[in-house]
């Protein structure tokens, strides 16, 4: 079961339309009293309207996480500048979607998180990678670097693409930097994901930061 949490009719309608092809969708108002005492069938994924918790996101988000049990929690609505998105991810949210996100991107987000991934926007990804690099520099000084040519199995061009992903570059930026087409970038990414057993760009950025930078 999927759960959509909001008191905005347009928000409910938009997310129910995205989720209904994947299973049963229920909705609940953000005005629900004693939310943490919810005893109904636990959802596998819940979409929470950020505008309902904006005034006190820390405390209210934790309350709704308890309400949703072990469900994957997507925060949607409003806007998500990098610092807000990073704070939400640190609190256990698996994805953030702004109000102006097109339906096709909403479906992509749901597909990623349903496969066990975490969605990070392209705007926030460089900030995330920067923090991760700083953390790795402090903690991994004694980690032996992998031999790129033999351990990863990636070609030199695939390594170039992977490094740029690790720096937070978009497909268009990678194409422009390497002098190749967007389609070629996508083909390289598909091959990289298959060779490394990685599901998405976030996991690739983590892999690159750990092994190649």
Rosetta blueprint (number, residue, H / E / L):
1 X L
2 X E
3 X E
4 X E
5 X E
6 X L
7 X L
8 X L
9 X H
10 X H
11 X H
12 X H
13 X H
14 X H
15 X H
16 X H
17 X H
18 X H
19 X H
20 X L
21 X L
22 X L
23 X L
24 X L
25 X E
26 X E
27 X E
28 X E
29 X L
30 X L
31 X L
32 X L
33 X L
34 X L
35 X H
36 X H
37 X H
38 X L
39 X L
40 X L
41 X L
42 X L
43 X L
44 X L
45 X E
46 X E
47 X E
48 X E
49 X E
50 X H
51 X H
52 X H
53 X L
54 X H
55 X H
56 X H
57 X H
58 X H
59 X H
60 X H
61 X H
62 X H
63 X H
64 X H
65 X H
66 X H
67 X H
68 X H
69 X L
70 X L
71 X L
72 X E
73 X E
74 X E
75 X E
76 X E
77 X L
78 X L
79 X L
80 X L
81 X L
82 X H
83 X H
84 X H
85 X H
86 X H
87 X H
88 X H
89 X H
90 X H
91 X L
92 X L
93 X L
94 X L
95 X E
96 X E
97 X E
98 X L
99 X L
100 X L
101 X L
102 X L
103 X H
104 X H
105 X H
106 X H
107 X H
108 X H
109 X H
110 X H
111 X H
112 X H
113 X H
114 X H
115 X L
116 X L
117 X L
118 X L
119 X L
120 X L
121 X L
122 X H
123 X H
124 X H
125 X H
126 X H
127 X H
128 X H
129 X H
130 X H
131 X H
132 X H
133 X H
134 X H
135 X H
136 X H
137 X H
138 X H
139 X H
140 X L
141 X L
142 X L
143 X L
144 X L
145 X L
146 X L
147 X L
148 X H
149 X H
150 X H
151 X H
152 X H
153 X L
154 X L
155 X L
156 X H
157 X H
158 X H
159 X H
160 X H
161 X H
162 X H
163 X H
164 X H
165 X H
166 X H
167 X L
168 X L
169 X L
170 X L
171 X H
172 X H
173 X H
174 X H
175 X H
176 X H
177 X H
178 X H
179 X L
180 X L
181 X L
182 X H
183 X H
184 X H
185 X H
186 X H
187 X H
188 X H
189 X H
190 X H
191 X H
192 X H
193 X H
194 X H
195 X H
196 X H
197 X L
198 X L
199 X L
200 X L
201 X H
202 X H
203 X H
204 X H
205 X H
206 X H
207 X H
208 X H
209 X H
210 X H
211 X H
212 X L
213 X L
